[in-house]
Amino acid sequence: MPVPDRSDRDHFYSPKDARDVIERENLSHNDLIGYIPDAKTDTAEKKLQKEAAKLDKPNRSTFNATKVRAVATCDSCGAKRAVYSKNAVGQKGGPTKRQLENVETLLECGYVCGNPLGEGLGFLMRRALNCGDYIETQYYTPSSGLKGGRIRTEDICAICYGEDEIVSADVIRKEKDTKGRNPLPICRFCFDNNTELPVTGGRVNMMEKSVQQAAKKNKLHIDAVRRGRKKARKESSS
């Protein structure tokens, strides 16, 4: 959750400190969203986002879950951001292990969401990322596992970046409307806070979507019956 650090206006609190501030000051999701520059209304921010997206466009095929080679942590908001390369480290056409070590050393010296890695390093990171944005879908270890030199990453909350009490995908699908898409990991705090659910951008599972829609309609009907606004459905005779 993005919460500006009052002692340093150019940075955000760490995820743990941000949670403490959110709970202490009872901040809503809308309060937190208000801290993020609105690319739709902020002309300068809109221009920067457009330029960043333009830089990312030629590398879209590389920004794939199977091509994650390392992870960077933002010094400002604490988000984990993926480091990609088209080919596997140490393989033909890919960066060398020494290049990977150099990039990891560079990132340890400081990184903020959207920063470039620099030319000639053999690796890429998304430029169209802001502090406070959800974790990239590609960060999470895919169902295909570690094929092609992909690294294993820890499940963290896609919203607040927390590592504790991660809610399983099955529970999310059962209790939330994912609209037929695969939910990204979130923590119990964000789950209970009814924050907008982060999902993958992959193909929609139409069967799962229809089941969730039917369950949602049934729940609304039951609530309406309890309030006396509708009559209970008649049980079908067998």
N, C-alpha and C positions, 0 to 999 in steps of 0.2 A: 504494500500500500504506500503510495507516495505521500510523505508528510515532510514539509520543509523543516530543516534543522534550524531552530531559532538562533543558535550560537554561530551558525555559518550559513548565511542566506544562499550561497551558491551550491549547497548540497542538501541531500535528504537524510533523514534518520536511517539507521540500519533497520532491517526488518523487525528485529526484536524490540528495539526502542520505539519503532513506529507503532507496533501493537500496543505497547504500554500507553503511548500518547492517545491512540484511538480509543482505548477503553477508558482512560482517565477523563478524557474530554468528550466522550460519547459522540465521536465524529461519525457521520453517516457516509454511505458510499458517494453520495452527491457532493458532500463536503470534500472528500478526497479527490474526486474527479476535478473539482474546481481548482485544485493546485496545479493541474496539468495544462500547459498552453493549448488553446483550442485552435487546431489547424484550419478550422472552417471560418473562424472570425478573426484570428490573428494573422494579418497579412504577411508579416515577416516570417512567422512560423510556417505558414502555408507555403511560402516560397522555398524555405529550407527543406520542407518535407518533399516537395515536388522535385527538387534537385537531388535529394538523397535517393528517392525512388528511381530516378533516371539513371543514377550510378549503379543501382542494384540490378536493373533490368537485364543487362547482358549476362549476368551471373546466376540467373534464376535456376538453371539446371544444376548448378553446383550447390545451391542452397537446399540440400536434400538431406533427409534424416540419415541416409546411409553414408554420408560424406562428412560427418562431424568428427574432427580429429583432436579437438581440445576445447576447453571451456574457459571463458573469461568472467571475472566478477566485477561489476561496475562499482567504482569507488564512491559514487554518489548515492545510488539507490539500492545497491546490493543485488541487483538482478544477475542471473547467470545467462551469459550470451554465448552462442555456439561459434566455434572457429571451424571453417570448412576448407577443404581442398578437393579439386576435381578428381584426382587420383590418390590412391592410398600412399601414406608415408613410407618411403623406402622402396616403393615399387616403380617400375618404368613409367616415366612421365610425371611422377609425383614428387613432392618435396622430400628432402633428405631428413633423417632424424636430427641432424645438426640444425637444420632450418627450423624444425619443430621446437627444439630446445631454445633457439634464439627468440622465437615468437613468444614462448612461455615466459622467458626472462623479461622480454619487453612488456608483456601484459602485467607482470608482477610489479613493474615500476609505475603502473598507473593506467587505468582504462575507464572511460565513461561511455555510456550507451551512444552508439552512432559514430564513434571515433573510427577513422580509417587505420588499417594496419601498416600501410606504407607499401611502396612498390618493391617488387623483386623478392618478397619474402616467401612466396609460394602458397600463401593462405589468404582467405577472404573472410570478412565479417559483414553482416548487413549494416548498411548505413542508415536506412529508414527505420531506426529504432530510437525511441525516446525513453528517458528515465520514467519508470512507472508503468511502461507497457507490459502486457502479459508476456510470460515466457514463450519463446518461439516453439511452435509445434515440433519442429525438427530437433530441438534440444533433447527430447525424450527418446530413450532407446526404442527403436521400432520393433515390430513383431518379427522381422527378419533377423533380429539379433545383431551380432557383431561382424556380419559379412562385409567384405571389402575394406577392412581396416577401420571400421566404425568403432568408436570408443564407447564404453559403458558409462552412463550418467545416472546420478541419483535422482529419484523422484522427489520433486519439491513442488510446493504450491505454485501454480501458474499465475496466481493473483498477487499474493503477498511475499512470495519467495521463501516462506517458512518450510522447515524440514520435519516438523512434528505433526502427529495425528493426521496423516494423509488419508483421505477418504477413498475407498476403492472405487474403481470405475463401475462395478456392478451395483454398488449402493447408489451412486450418482444417477445411473440410468433408471433405477427403480424409483427414486424419489424426486428426480428433476426431469424436466422436459429438455432433452438434448436435440430434439428435432431430427432424430435419426443419425446424428453424427457421434463420433467417439469423443467423450469428454476428456479434457486434460486433467491431470492430478490437481486437486485442491485440498486445503487443510480443513479441519472441522470448523475452525473459526469462520472462514470465508463461506463454507457450506451453510452454516447456520445463519450467517448474516444475509443470506439471499442475494449475494453479489452476482452480477451478470456472469453466467456460466461460460467459461472458455471451452471451446470445442475445436476439433481439427477441421481443416478446410477440405477434407477428402470427400469421397462419394457418399451420398446419403443412403442409409439403410432404410428403405421404404417400409419394410415390415416392422422394424423397430419403431419407426416414426408413427405408423398407424396404431401400434399397440399403445404407445405413450399418449397419443391423442385421444384414444378411446378411454384410457385410464383417467385422463384429465377431465373429459366430459362427464364420466361417471362420478368423479369426486365433486364436480360442480353441482351435479344433480343431487347427490346426497346432502351437500351443504344447503341447497335450496329447500329440500324436504325438511331438514332440521329447522329451518327458519320459517316453515309454513308457507313458502311461496309456491311449492309444487307438491303434487301428490306422489306417493311412492309408486314405483313401477310394479305392475302385477307380476307375480311369479308365473312363469309359463308352466302349464300342466303337462306332465309326461304321459 
